[in-house]
Every structure is written in structure tokens, then in C-alpha cells.
Amino acid sequence: MRKTRLHAAAAACSLLVGLTFPMSPARASASESSSADSLSAVDLVTAAPTLAGRMAAVRVAKTINYYPSDAGWSAMWTGFDTTRIETDLARAAALGADNVRVIVFPQTHGYPQPKPEYTERLRKFISIAEANNLTVKITLFDWWAGYTDVAASITWAKTVLAPYVNDPRVIAVELKNEFQPNDAASVAWIRQLIPAIRVAAQAMPLTLSVDGSTGAAGMAKIKSSLTSTPLDYYDFHFYGNSERALAEIRKAQAAVAPDVVVIGETGVSSAVGSEGEQAAYLARVFRAAKEAGVGSVAPWTLNDFSEGAIPSNSAVSTMPAQYRFGLYRADGTPKLSASVARTAWTTGTMPNSFLNLGFEAAAIDSPWRQNVPAAGTAVITTGMARSGSYSARFSDTTRTSAGLPSLVISPITPVQAGYRWRAEAFARGINATGTTEMALSWFDVNGKWISQDLSNRLPVGNTSWTKLVVEAIAPAGATAVQLHLKSGDNTGSVWFDDVAMS
């Protein structure tokens, strides 16, 4: 039924593409946005599109960034594979996604007049998305720096977008991927592009994204540069420390308030850490976004990339980490991150089970990290579990100037100063010596250590399972916390199991 309604709406609206629109820019008012928020998701994408209705969809879109695993960036279009795209978008929809972001490259699609075969490929992609109940966000002008060619830029953008101006399957347009607000030429260019697109597509929300390093300060500079040609919302690409995600998201919101912020890209490469660390990263960002009132978080990206999948003319192709951001491996098997996205999109919750607090997960799925490994490392082992089959063992440890060796985890729930925290774990020792304890270590928004709170210590010698508990109030300025399971100067062995944090 939904598909039929979409086709009918698209057909009716296509008659309007050639009409001339008023010159004044249109933006969604607060009252329009509130009204649109009361519509159902189906209403938002099947009714004749309005700016307010599309903005309502933008605010809650369950977006996935997408390229095929064997054809990243422009290679997706030059080697367009409908069968693979159909399989992938079905997989994204099965996770709970309802929107997909697709990036269009002028040099690939034909500039300033798009090539008919590439226009058809974009049309086909949107059709495949529709078949999987996914709306689309279109990003223009990636790999682009032709800022002096304003007239041709406008011609190209308007031609690409013309079929979708009133197509309910397309909910927003990002005019430039990872815009650089410190580039005067790009600012002059975008100031002319925005009003031209407004004339041709009054009901289409327009945005720009910033890269991870530009962040909130870049967003503020974009807004101050575009006071006469404002955007409809801002797209924050977050690749910072996930433990401090809430603080960073709030900085981004404050930079452009009261305008809407979405997180258009986020993630970490499993080539840098374990797949468990990748999953915990996404879990923290989803949870922090919810706390901040950001309703749309888009993981980068659906798939890992196989060797040779990223065009060699891109610097990205030389970076090993860029191949491993996916929710799925290049062979199509899911990582734990796929479960995180599914949980966020289908339940709206983010349980602590992704943190492997009982040490039962496979090593690849564990987000625990070793700290001060020069003084000793923890081994996940069987034979001494309090519950389940596994526990973490420290044996024959020392210490360094950096402190005691420890296993480290950070919670999914974001830290806010003044909130009370409690952590507990069970520990037991055989011929244990030295210091065995837990610590909550607090950090500020810049990652600077503030202080720590310690639990009771495990007695030396031979002990049965003993509960260690630390309770504390997050200090002023705290935006992140790490839980450390410590055992140093220990010539015997200590086991930890059944960790809990709240």
C-alpha cells in the first residue's frame, strides 16, 4: 500500500517540477515543525511534500550511510550494481533503517550537464530504496572545489534535483559534503548556491555538514556566514571520543541554536580497535544523542570495504582504517555494531549488554581495553568464573610510573556533573599480594583527567568472591568516566567477574 501511495504522489508531483517559484527563501517555522511532528512516519513520506513535513522526517530519520562493499565513493556509480544495492538496502531496512544517504559526484555524473546514464542510475537507486521502505537524503558536490564556477554549479545541482523537488521519497539535500567554512571561496560559492536551489526547490530542506575536526566551531562559523541565506538544519559529523559524546553534541547544538542538528556520520574503525570497541562507540553516541534530544544518528557506514573498493585517486584509499567502519564486514557477515544499530532503531534503548560486563563475549566483541600493559595484562579465562564460564585474571603484575595495570571500560550512559554513579564487581584471589581495587576516573570535555574514586580493596592472600563497590558523584566539569579493574604488585593471581555500572 505504501509503495502505491509513493508512486502516485511522485507522479502527481512531477508535474510541478518545471514551474517557476517565488524568489523569497522558505524555511520551516517553529509552528510548522511542531505540526509536522504530530504526523506519522508514513504520512511524512507519502503526503505531498512540504518543508515542515520533510523537516519532521529529517529530525527522526533512521539513516544509514551507504556504499557497496566492493565499490566505495564514485566507484558505486561507475560500477553500478543493482543486485548488490538491492541486497544491501534490504539488509539496512532489516536493521530498522528508514532512510539512506547517497552521495553524488559532479565529475562522475557529468558536469555541468549530468549524463543520462548517471541520471538513470540515481533514479534507480531511489527506486530500490523505495522498494525497501527507505527514503533518501542526497548529498551533492563531494570531491569538489570548483567554487569559481558558480553558474555551472547551479545548473548542475538544479538539473540533478529537478526530478525530486516534489518527490516524497527524497527528504533532504546536503549541498556540500564536509563544507570548509574557513575557505572564503567556498563561502562565496555557497551563498549563491543556496538561494538558487531555494527558488527551484522550496519544499526541500537544505543542509551542510562539517568534518570531525571542524566540529562545533565550524558549524558556528557556517551559521554566521549564512545569515542572509540560512540553512534548514545542520549535519554534524561526529568522530570524536565517544565517552564525551554528550558534551560534544551539546556544543554543536549550542553553536547553531535554535536550529536543528542531526548526526549525519559517526563511527570508529574496527581496524583501530576491536569490533566490540566499535560497537560500544556507536552505543554511546546513540545514547548521548537521545539524551541531547537529537533524534537522528547515522552510522558510517553500512559495509566495510574490500581491497581495491575505494578509488585509487582518493587519499582515503591509502588509509587502512577507512576500510573497516562498516556495520557489516566486506563478506556480508554482521559485526556487533549491526546489533547496536538494530537495537537503537527498533527499541530506542541501549542496554549495558554491549559492554561485556560478565566477560562472556568472544574477544572480538569485547570493548574492554588493557591499561598500563607494561606492568601486566588481564587474561580472559575459564576455570574460575563466579557466573557463566569466563572471568578476567591478573597474575604476576607490577606497576609503572603511570600506575597499576588495569582493564578499562566506559559506560554507555553519558556522564553529567552532579549525577551519582555506582560500580561494582566481584573479585577473588589466590596468593594475592599488592593492590586489587576498582576506580572511577573522571575526565573533562578535553579529555583531561580530573580525579578518581576508589572502591574497597580485595584482601591479600586467598579469598572467596568478594564484592568491590565504588560510589561517587560526578565532579564539576566531568563529561566522561572510565571504570578500571586494577591489580598491581601482585605476585599471585586475582580474578574479576560480574561487573555492573549505573
Phi, psi and omega in degrees: 000315181299318183298319180297317181294321178297313179300316182296316180295317181297318181296316180295319184286336182297338179292343185268352189302320185277359183287155176270135183251159177300157185279337185289137180292144180247135175225154181287127176280166180299320181292322177296319181296317180298318179297317181294328181298337182279350180282153175285164179301320180295319178300321184296329185253357181245339177287163174303126190296140168235161178299316180296318180295317178295321178296324176298321177292321179301318186297333184241010185298134175265084193266139171241134171281142190219132157217151173297152183295335182255007185205081181274158176054228185295338180296336176302323184272322181288332178243046188305121186237097185297324181296314180294319180297318177300316179296315183293315182290330173296321179295319179296317179297324179295333176286342183112001177296146175233008181207147179228137177264130180235139185249132183247135185248121181304316184292337178273315186282349184101128185217135004273353175256119179300144178286138182305322182293330179277327171301319178293324179294320175295317178301317181294319179300314180295324177295319178295319177300314179301320180297338178254020178059036177248130167278177188228139164252132179255128173253129181255165167058041169277155184053051188222135176215025182275057191288344178277348184263065188293311184300316180290326177299315179296316179302313182297311182298316180295323180291317178298318186275342187310315181292347190242005182306317180239031178265117184294348179284340180254120188255347181193161177230126171264118189286329179210128178287128175049063180297141180255100186287350178271359179265109185300323181294320180291325178293316178299320179296312185291330177297334177267329181291316185303306182296329178294319179288326176301319180299318185276341186215069185298328184266012182256119174297136180244142181213170168227153174249159173241154180281173185297328182279332180286315170057211186298322181297321177294321178297318179298321181291322176301313183298317181292335180278345187239034182298329181269348180223065190290155174277168177270331175199172183240140184251109184265118174266109186255116175230022181279192179292120185292337179294335180250023186300319183299315180297320181290321178296318180293326174297318179296318179297316181296328183295332185234011182306142005266018184291157182286140174240134169238159176260101188276342173210140171197152177155177176217150183280136175282001171279344181270318177227197179281166174295332175294320176295321177299315180296317180296323177302307181297321179300318180294320181293315177303316183292318179295319178300318179298318179297324182278354181083018175270118190266358183225119179233125185245107177299141168256112002218181182297316189237146160294166179247138177282165179301132180085359184285335181264126183309136186291343178282358179258138176298334179301328184295341181266002184254107183305324182298330184294344182274355191229038177267356192288157168285337178238145174290166183299336178275003177092356178279145186280146168267172177299332179300330177297322177293324177298311180298316180300316180297315180297317186281336183256337181241337183075006181246169179215093186285157178290353181301337179288350182268355178057050184287347176256003178065024183269345182286158173298154184304322182295335183260009183262131178269001178297143179237148175278138177236137184053054183295340178297338180261359180140153179230153177274144178242130176277123191217160173263172174097348180212049180267141173284323173216161183066212185242346190232155171212172180253127184244133168251135177218143173052055181262161175235216172207163175231181177297340179278349178122202181272149174294149182203162165262138187236138173217150174243145184290164172282320180294130182288154181271136173225132183304139178092349179274145181273138178237149176222134174227145177215156175203160176255138180225151172215153183230154170232117184055034184288144174228180174072216187239122174234120185199177172245155176218143167257115181254128187256143182226151178270186187294340178264007180083010179279133180295134180258305184189177174220155174239135188250151175274178166297156182262149173286130177300153177285168180091213180260127181225155169276179180299126186234132181279128171255133184226137171228129177237139182200159172258129180303125184288166177304133179087353182286132175233357180206154177219147173238136173264125179248128169261110190249144168205109182230162184055036188250108178277350177257219181225145176226141177242142172243146175203165172052062178280147175217145177221141176202000000 
